[in-house]
Amino acid sequence: MSSTRRGTGASLLGTIIALTAWHGAQAQTKAPAYVVNEIEVTDPAGFQTYAARQGALLQSFGGRFLVRGGATETIAGTPVGQRVVIYVFEGMDKLEAWRKAPEQQELTAIRDRSSRFRSFAVEGLAN
């Protein structure tokens, strides 16, 4: 292999490594989006249907649960709902895609029939 070809190959490899590192750094700086839900279940059977299907739907949009029930303790202010659920998406764009999905619209109707629900999203800090 000539020195010119080796130099070109090394240069191309260096460019690929640099672009891969840059892309990885860009992905790491994207701010995650967190969804916080406070829930009072009024129809346990209906809510169970909602919860089971919501888990699969969240995962299909890259979401993952951070908190799903569990004990809560009010530190200050108004007590939280009887159930708290928190999940995270890679960014607000993924969250919006999940919210606008037809399956989510159907699940929202089930949720609203089986619980009192307060939900909000907050953009996290980029790495």
N, C-alpha and C positions, 0 to 999 in steps of 0.2 A: 504494500500500500504506500503510495507516495506521501510525502510530508504535507502536500497541499490537501489531499483527501483526508488525512488524519486531522489536520487543522480544522477543516470544514466540519468534519464529524464531531470534533470536540466542541467547536463553536455552537453547532446545532444542539448538542447535548446540554451545553451550558444554558442556552436559551430556553430549552424545554424545562430544565430544572428551575430556572428563574421564574418562568411563567407559572409553573405548578405551585411554587412557593407563594407567588403573588396572588394567585387564585385562592389558595388556602387561607391566606391572610385576609382577603376580601370576604370570604365566607364567614370567618371568625368575627368580623366586625359588624355583621348584620345583627340588629337588635331582635331578641326573641319577643314573642307576644304571649302574655299570660292571661288566662281567663279564670276569674274567681266567681264561684257560685255559692250563694247561701240558699239553702233549700229547706222548706218545711213540707214533708211528704204528707199528703192527705188521702192518697189511695195507694197503699203499698204494692199491690199487684200490678197496677198500671205503671207505677214508677219503676218497678223492676223491669218491665218490658222496655221502657225508655232507656234505663241505665245500661242494659245489656246491649242494645242496638247502638247506643251512643258511643260506647267504647270502641266498637269495630269501626264506626264511621270516623271517629277522631283519628285512629291509627291510619286509616286510608288517606288522610290529608297530612300525615306526618306529625300529628299531635301525640302527646303522651301525658299520662296522668302523673302529677306530683303528689297530690293529696286526693284521697277518695274516701271520704267519711272520716273516721278517726276522732279522737277526743279533741275538744276545743276548750279554750279558756279565755274568757273575756278579760282583757287587761285594762281597758278604759272604754268608756262610751256605751252605746247600746249593745246589748248581748247579740252575738251572732246567731244565725238560724240553727236549727237542730242538726243540720248536715252541711258540711263545707266540702267543696270539690274545687281543686285547682289543676289546670292543665296548661301545657305550653306548646306553642307552635314555633317553627323556625323564624317566623316574622309575621307582620300584620297582613301581608299578602296571602299567606297560607291560611291565616285565621279567616280572612274575608272569603276565600274560596270555600272553606268549610261552611261558614254561615250561609252562603248563597246556594249551597247544594240542595237540590230537590229533596233528598233524603232528610236533610236537616229541617226543612220546613215541615215535613211529616212528623218528625220526632218532636218538634216544638209544640205541635198540637197535642200530642200524647203527654208531654211534660206539663203543659198548662192545665190539662184535665186532672192530673194526678198529684200536683204540688203547687205550692206558692214558691216563686222562684225570683231571686234577685241575682243578676249576672252582669259582670262588667269585664272589659278587657283593658289591659295596661301594657304599654310597650316597655320592655325591660332595657337594661343597659347593654350596649354592644361591648364585646370583649376588647 
